[in-house]
């Protein structure tokens, strides 16, 4: 199980800082194809490690293959404490469309593809990306069983789930140990709060994607909210830093992504911003509470 102590989490045998890094944006537009600036992508990854970050979120279908290849080029041989967490159950076609790739044998192949591209064995954790939230329970159980077999055979240290409902989480923990959950969650989108609260109660790391909002309309709603702006001005911080600091205050393990070193520094600075209780209450009230 994962437990949170101070500013660190225990995640599938690794002790990681509360703010990690999501590498998805290193690929080209639409997370497809090569980066616009390969040198900057490599520099960002090395800056991540230089800053002490030791939790990076990846996937073989980012690119596809592009992000994992960049990670290997920039960071291999990997630091002993680095947690590389991937996900499976999707693939990209020639046009860049994201398609299901979630039969049990495809999930196993997805894990093996990650390991081969990264030159790594094992992964810290692999998330099962649920492509359809109406997925029948038995199919979900069969998918989890395939990942559990891969874990038991040493391909990954832990299993996570992604894009799931509260019901999925309760089903999953009956099947196998779950070390992390990835759902959309941010100031403007709290639909996954039941999942977050279940994770907190059970000591499972909740690792939201899009912690600063997506699409742009949602991101702008956070950035331009008067309460966010006022707190940011009073603390000498940016709106993004305040939004990430609130997530930390709610016991969340972060993986904000960026393709620039400037934004990386801003994201990582959120860990040092301790919000006051009245700041947290004001922000929660402004966005509908928890």
N, C-alpha and C positions, 0 to 999 in steps of 0.2 A: 504494500500500500504506500501511497505518497503522503508525506506529512510536511507541513510548512513550518519552518522555524526561522523567525526573524525575516531576513531578506533572501532566504534560500529555500528551495524545495528538494526533496529526494524524489527523483524520477527514474524508475526502472534501474536502480543501482547507481545512478549518477546524482551528484549534488549540483544543482544548477541555480544560477542567479534568477531573481524574479523577472527580470526583463531580458528576453532572448531576442532572436532575430528571425523574421520570416523572409526566406530567400526568393519567394515567388516573383517579385517584381524585377529580378535580375534578367529574366528572359525578355524577348521583344514584346511589342504591342499585343495585348490579349493573351499574354503569357505564352506566346508562340514564336518560335524562331529565335535567332541569336539576339544578344543585347545590342542596343544602339552604340554603346561604348564599352567594348570588352575590357579595356584597360581599367576603366572606372569600376566595372563590376568586380574585377579581381581585387582592386584596391578597397572596395567596400567590404568584401569578405575578410580581407586581412585586417582592416580596421576594426571589424567586429571582434576578432580574436585579440587584437592589441588592447581593446577596451576592457578585456576580461570576460566578455560574453562567452558562455559555454553551452548554449542551447540554440541550435539552428533547425528551423523547420524547412523541409524540402519535399520534393516528389519527383519521381521519374517522369511523370507526364507533364511536368512544367517544361515546356520547350517544344517537343518532348526531349528529354535527355540533357537539354541545355544547362539547366540549373545545377544538376548533379555533376556534370562535367566541369562547370566553373568551380564548384566547391572543391572538387578533387585537385584541379589545377592550382587553386589558390592556397589550399590548406593541407594537402597531403605531404608528409605523414601527419596524421591528425593528433592534436593534443590529447593526452590520456583522459582528461576530464571532459572532453567535448561530447555532448549529447546530440546525435543526429537523428531526428525524428521524421519519418516519411509517412506517406499514405498510399494506399492502393485502392483499386476498384474502378478506376477510370483510365481512359486512353484518349489520344487525340488522332483525328483523321487528317487527311492531306490538307483540308481547308482550315484546320485548327479547332474544329468542333470537339467538344468534350462528350465522349460516349461511354456507356457502361462497359466495364471489363471486370466483371465481378462474379463469374463462376468460380467455384473453389479452386480449380486448377489454374485459372487466370490470376487469382489472388496470389497463389504460390509463385507463379512466374513473375508477377509484379515485384514481389519481394526480392527474388533472385536478380531481376534486372537492376533494381536499386543497388544491391550489393556489388554487382559486376561493374556498374558505371562508377560507383564511388571508390571501388577498391577496398571495401570495408567488410568486416565480418566480426560480430553481428551489428545490426542497427540497434540503437537504444530502444526505440519503439516504432511500431507500425500502426498507423490509424486506418481502420476500415472506413472508407468514405461512402456513406449511404447515398446512393444516387436517386433513390425514390423513397420518400418518407412513408409511403403506403406499402412498403416492402412487407410481404407476409412473414410472420414470425418464424416459421420453420426455415425459410430461405435465409433469414438473418442468422439464425442459429447455425445453419450449415456453413455460412461464411465465417462466422466466429470460430467454429471448430477447425476450419482450414488454417486460420491464423494461429490458433492455439497449437496445432501440430507443428507449424513452422517455428513457433517459439520453443516448443519442447525439443526440437531438433537443432536449436542453437542459431537460427537465422536472425532472430530478434530477441532482445531481452524483455520486451513488454509489448502489450497490445493496447491500442486506444481505439476510439470510435469518433466519427466526425459527421456533422450534419444530421444529428439525431434528435429524436423527441425524448421526453422523460420516460415514456414507455419503452423505447429502445434501450435506454440506460438500465432500467430495472431488469429487462430481459437479459442484457449482456452480462450483468454481474451475477446472474444465476448460472451462466454458461462457463465463464472464466474470469480470471482477475483482469480488471481494467485499470490501467495506470494513468490514462489521460482522456479527456473529452475535448473535441474541438467543435464549437458551434459559433455562429455569428452572434456577437454581443458587443454593444457599445452604449454610450449615453443615450442615443436616439433609438436603439433597437434592443429591447430587453425581453423579447419573447422567450428567450432561453433561460429566463431566471429560474424556473423550476429545476432545470438541469443543473444550473450553477449551484443552487442550494443543496441538491442531492449530492453533488460532488463534494461540497464543503463538509457535509455531514459524514461522508464516507471516507474522507481523506484522499480523494481522487483529484488530480490536477485538472483544473478547468482552464483551457488554453484557447481563448476566442480568436477567430479570424475577423478581419475588418474592425479592429478595436477603435479606429478613428472614423468609422462610418463608410458605407458604400451602398449605393452609387454616390455620385458627386452631390446630389441633392441632400442626401443624409449627412454626408461629410460637412457640407456647408451649414446645415442646421445646427451642428455642434459648434463649428468654428465661429458662427455669428450670433450664438445665443448670448443675450445680455449678461446672464449670470456667469457663464464661462468667461466672457470678456472681462467682467469686473474682478473676478477672482484672479485671473491671469495678470491683470494690471496691478493688482495689489500685491502679488507675490513676485513680480518681475519675471513672469514666465509667459510662454506662448499658450494659446488655447489648446493646441495638441498636447502639450506637456500636462496641462491640467486634466484633460480627458483621460490620458493614460494613468496619471497619478490616482484618479478616482477608481479606475479598474484595479490598481494595486491595493487600494484601501479596501476593496471588496473581495480580497483574497484570490485574486486572479493571477495566473502565470501568463505573461505577455510575450507575444512574438510579432511586434510591429515590423512591417516591411518597408523598405525603401531601396532605391537604386542610386542614392547619392550619399556621400560621406557627411554632408552638412545636415541632412535630415536624420541620418543615423545618430549623430551627436545629440540632436534635439530629443529624439525618442529615448535614448539611453538616460538623458538627464531627468526623465520622469521619476526614476527610482529615488532620486535625492530630494524630490518635492513631497514633503509630508503635509497633507491637507489637514486643516483644523476640523473638529467635529462639526462646526457650523457651516464650513465650506461644503462638507460632504452632504449635510442635510439640505443645503440650498440647491446643490446640483441634483440630488435625487428628486427633490420637489419640482425642480424646473423641467425634468424629463419624465415625470410620472411616477417617481418612486421605484422601489424594488418590487 
